[in-house]
Structures are given as structure tokens and as C-alpha cells.
């Protein structure tokens, strides 16, 4: 999420933490702490972002500009 505060959960859904195996030639172990998951407010904000992204994407994909291009020009412009 954009602008996520540092105390926010790192995963959307609650989950148990874990610790990985010791790394070769190192004492380092990867790990993740338990996650409480997002709050209702955070879930609502993600839903709002997704809705906005869908709306903006639809505006771009259906813009009249694309009708002015044909063949390889259209393909190249979309890439």
C-alpha cells in the first residue's frame, strides 16, 4: 500500500510467523514475525485503490486515441 505506516501489518490476512533454515556459510536465518493482518480500514483503502485503478485503466484502454492507430503502430504504442 502506498503511504503505509511502519506499524501496519505486512500481510493482508493474519498469519503465523516463521523462521527459515540457517544460511550456508552464515549464521543468518530469514524470518517473519506473526502478522495480525490488515485492519478493516486498511482493507477498505485497498479496495478503494483497486476500484480507482480499474476505473483509470478502463479510461486509458477505451480512449479514442487508440482508434487513430492501426496495425504495428497500435501494437507498438500499447507496449
Residue frames as a rotation matrix with the C-alpha (Angstrom) as fourth column:
UNK 1
0.578 0.816 0.000 0.00
0.816 -0.578 0.000 0.00
0.000 0.000 -1.000 0.00
UNK 2
-0.128 -0.579 0.805 1.21
0.469 -0.751 -0.465 3.47
0.874 0.318 0.368 -0.73
UNK 3
-0.207 -0.006 0.978 1.95
-0.559 -0.820 -0.123 5.52
0.803 -0.572 0.167 2.34
UNK 4
0.536 0.404 -0.741 1.68
0.264 0.753 0.602 2.51
0.801 -0.519 0.297 4.61
UNK 5
0.563 -0.348 0.749 2.61
-0.778 -0.529 0.339 3.45
0.278 -0.774 -0.569 8.17
UNK 6
-0.383 -0.863 -0.329 5.51
-0.670 0.504 -0.545 1.48
0.636 0.012 -0.771 9.60
UNK 7
-0.707 0.147 0.692 3.26
-0.567 0.466 -0.679 -0.17
-0.423 -0.872 -0.246 12.20
UNK 8
0.301 0.864 -0.404 0.92
-0.945 0.214 -0.247 -1.62
-0.127 0.456 0.881 9.59
UNK 9
0.432 -0.064 0.900 0.72
-0.109 0.986 0.123 -5.37
-0.895 -0.151 0.419 9.05
UNK 10
-0.499 -0.703 -0.508 2.95
-0.639 -0.098 0.763 -6.71
-0.586 0.705 -0.400 6.30
UNK 11
-0.963 0.264 0.050 0.30
0.238 0.750 0.617 -9.19
0.125 0.607 -0.785 5.15
UNK 12
-0.508 0.836 0.209 -3.36
-0.567 -0.507 0.649 -8.63
0.649 0.211 0.731 4.36
UNK 13
0.577 0.745 -0.334 -4.54
-0.285 0.568 0.772 -11.69
0.765 -0.350 0.540 6.29
UNK 14
0.522 -0.378 0.765 -3.49
-0.824 0.010 0.567 -12.85
-0.221 -0.926 -0.306 9.75
UNK 15
0.705 -0.324 -0.631 -0.70
-0.116 0.825 -0.554 -15.37
0.699 0.464 0.544 9.72
UNK 16
0.888 -0.449 -0.097 1.83
0.260 0.316 0.912 -17.09
-0.379 -0.836 0.398 11.89
UNK 17
0.494 -0.817 -0.298 5.43
-0.848 -0.528 0.039 -16.03
-0.189 0.233 -0.954 11.78
UNK 18
0.970 -0.242 0.020 8.20
0.240 0.940 -0.241 -18.35
0.040 0.239 0.970 10.68
UNK 19
0.366 -0.925 -0.103 11.95
-0.693 -0.345 0.633 -18.82
-0.620 -0.160 -0.768 10.81
UNK 20
0.823 -0.095 -0.560 13.91
-0.452 0.489 -0.746 -20.33
0.345 0.867 0.359 7.94
UNK 21
0.781 -0.606 -0.151 16.93
0.624 0.754 0.204 -22.59
-0.010 -0.253 0.967 7.98
UNK 22
0.372 -0.777 -0.509 20.40
0.006 -0.546 0.838 -21.27
-0.928 -0.315 -0.198 8.68
UNK 23
0.916 -0.064 -0.395 22.01
-0.398 -0.254 -0.882 -19.95
-0.044 0.965 -0.258 5.51
UNK 24
0.719 -0.692 0.056 25.05
0.684 0.692 -0.231 -21.72
0.121 0.205 0.971 4.09
UNK 25
-0.250 -0.954 0.163 28.35
0.828 -0.298 -0.474 -20.14
0.501 0.017 0.865 5.24
UNK 26
-0.572 0.134 0.809 26.44
-0.312 -0.948 -0.064 -17.77
0.759 -0.289 0.584 7.53
UNK 27
-0.897 0.305 -0.319 24.57
0.425 0.404 -0.810 -17.75
-0.118 -0.862 -0.493 10.79
UNK 28
-0.776 0.603 -0.186 21.77
-0.613 -0.790 -0.005 -15.67
-0.150 0.111 0.983 9.25
UNK 29
-0.707 0.664 0.244 18.23
0.649 0.746 -0.151 -17.03
-0.283 0.051 -0.958 9.45
UNK 30
-0.776 0.545 0.317 15.39
-0.170 -0.665 0.727 -15.49
0.607 0.510 0.609 7.48
UNK 31
-0.683 0.593 -0.427 12.25
0.709 0.396 -0.584 -14.91
-0.177 -0.701 -0.690 9.48
UNK 32
-0.484 0.646 0.590 8.88
-0.071 -0.701 0.709 -13.16
0.872 0.301 0.385 9.58
UNK 33
-0.961 0.202 0.187 7.04
-0.197 -0.028 -0.980 -12.20
-0.192 -0.979 0.067 12.76
UNK 34
-0.388 0.911 0.140 3.37
0.842 0.412 -0.348 -13.03
-0.375 -0.017 -0.927 13.35
UNK 35
-0.965 0.142 0.219 1.07
-0.004 -0.847 0.532 -10.73
0.261 0.513 0.818 11.39
UNK 36
-0.591 0.804 -0.071 -2.31
0.132 0.009 -0.991 -9.55
-0.796 -0.595 -0.111 12.67
UNK 37
-0.271 0.480 0.834 -3.42
0.962 0.150 0.227 -8.79
-0.017 0.864 -0.503 9.11
UNK 38
-0.798 0.023 0.602 -4.85
0.175 -0.948 0.267 -5.53
0.577 0.318 0.752 7.83
UNK 39
-0.737 0.627 -0.253 -7.44
0.092 -0.277 -0.956 -3.59
-0.669 -0.728 0.146 9.79
UNK 40
0.158 0.874 0.459 -10.92
0.822 0.141 -0.552 -3.08
-0.548 0.465 -0.696 8.31
UNK 41
0.666 0.047 -0.744 -9.84
-0.154 -0.968 -0.199 0.45
-0.730 0.247 -0.638 7.38
UNK 42
-0.390 -0.889 -0.239 -6.79
-0.537 0.009 0.844 -0.87
-0.748 0.457 -0.481 5.51
UNK 43
-0.563 0.278 0.778 -8.93
0.599 0.786 0.153 -3.44
-0.569 0.552 -0.609 3.64
UNK 44
0.560 0.823 -0.092 -11.31
0.579 -0.469 -0.667 -0.63
-0.592 0.320 -0.740 2.65
UNK 45
0.358 -0.510 -0.782 -8.41
-0.506 -0.810 0.296 1.52
-0.785 0.290 -0.548 1.43
UNK 46
-0.729 -0.605 0.322 -7.02
-0.107 0.565 0.818 -1.34
-0.677 0.562 -0.476 -0.68
UNK 47
-0.138 0.773 0.619 -10.50
0.848 0.415 -0.329 -1.87
-0.511 0.480 -0.714 -2.18
UNK 48
0.719 0.378 -0.583 -10.70
0.120 -0.894 -0.431 1.86
-0.684 0.240 -0.689 -2.98
UNK 49
-0.172 -0.868 -0.466 -7.26
-0.584 -0.292 0.758 1.77
-0.793 0.402 -0.457 -4.66
UNK 50
-0.735 -0.093 0.671 -8.25
0.337 0.809 0.481 -1.26
-0.588 0.580 -0.564 -6.73
UNK 51
0.316 0.928 0.196 -11.51
0.765 -0.127 -0.631 0.39
-0.561 0.350 -0.750 -7.79
UNK 52
0.593 -0.171 -0.787 -9.67
-0.309 -0.951 -0.026 3.55
-0.744 0.258 -0.616 -8.80
UNK 53
-0.527 -0.850 0.018 -7.06
-0.379 0.254 0.890 1.53
-0.761 0.462 -0.456 -10.70
UNK 54
-0.411 0.475 0.778 -9.81
0.729 0.684 -0.032 -0.32
-0.548 0.554 -0.627 -12.61
UNK 55
0.662 0.708 -0.245 -11.54
0.465 -0.644 -0.608 2.95
-0.588 0.288 -0.756 -13.49
UNK 56
0.320 -0.623 -0.714 -8.34
-0.573 -0.727 0.378 4.65
-0.755 0.288 -0.590 -14.66
UNK 57
-0.676 -0.579 0.456 -7.25
-0.050 0.654 0.755 1.57
-0.735 0.488 -0.471 -16.62
UNK 58
0.009 0.786 0.619 -10.62
0.835 0.334 -0.436 1.47
-0.550 0.521 -0.653 -18.36
UNK 59
0.745 0.235 -0.624 -10.30
-0.013 -0.931 -0.366 5.15
-0.667 0.280 -0.690 -19.30
UNK 60
-0.190 -0.903 -0.386 -6.88
-0.629 -0.190 0.754 4.52
-0.754 0.386 -0.532 -20.84
UNK 61
-0.709 -0.139 0.691 -7.89
0.250 0.867 0.432 1.35
-0.659 0.479 -0.579 -22.70
UNK 62
0.078 0.853 0.517 -11.05
0.928 0.127 -0.349 2.89
-0.363 0.507 -0.782 -24.18
UNK 63
-0.031 -0.152 -0.988 -9.60
0.023 -0.988 0.151 6.31
-0.999 -0.018 0.034 -25.00
UNK 64
0.878 0.478 -0.024 -10.38
0.014 -0.077 -0.997 7.48
-0.479 0.875 -0.074 -28.58
UNK 65
0.219 -0.885 -0.411 -6.64
-0.873 -0.366 0.322 7.88
-0.435 0.289 -0.853 -29.25
UNK 66
-0.418 -0.451 0.788 -6.30
-0.196 0.892 0.407 4.14
-0.887 0.015 -0.462 -29.78
UNK 67
0.482 0.689 0.541 -8.74
0.450 0.335 -0.828 4.27
-0.751 0.643 -0.149 -32.71
UNK 68
0.779 -0.243 -0.578 -6.31
-0.538 -0.731 -0.420 6.56
-0.320 0.638 -0.700 -34.57
UNK 69
-0.300 -0.954 0.014 -3.68
-0.870 0.280 0.406 3.81
-0.391 0.110 -0.914 -34.76
UNK 70
0.818 0.521 -0.243 -3.64
-0.575 0.723 -0.383 0.66
-0.024 0.453 0.891 -36.87
UNK 71
0.753 -0.464 -0.466 -1.51
0.067 0.759 -0.648 -2.47
0.654 0.457 0.602 -37.18
UNK 72
0.060 -0.860 -0.506 2.04
0.833 0.323 -0.450 -2.32
0.550 -0.395 0.736 -35.89
UNK 73
-0.526 -0.215 0.823 1.63
-0.099 -0.946 -0.310 1.31
0.845 -0.244 0.477 -34.78
UNK 74
0.475 0.780 0.408 -1.14
-0.603 -0.049 0.796 0.27
0.641 -0.624 0.447 -32.42
UNK 75
0.765 -0.248 -0.595 0.87
0.448 0.868 0.213 -2.68
0.464 -0.429 0.775 -31.14
UNK 76
-0.282 -0.957 0.072 4.00
0.665 -0.249 -0.704 -0.53
0.692 -0.151 0.706 -30.61
UNK 77
-0.327 0.215 0.920 2.05
-0.414 -0.908 0.065 2.25
0.850 -0.360 0.385 -28.87
UNK 78
0.735 0.672 0.090 0.42
-0.401 0.324 0.857 -0.20
0.547 -0.666 0.508 -26.45
UNK 79
0.473 -0.647 -0.598 3.78
0.738 0.662 -0.132 -1.64
0.481 -0.379 0.791 -25.47
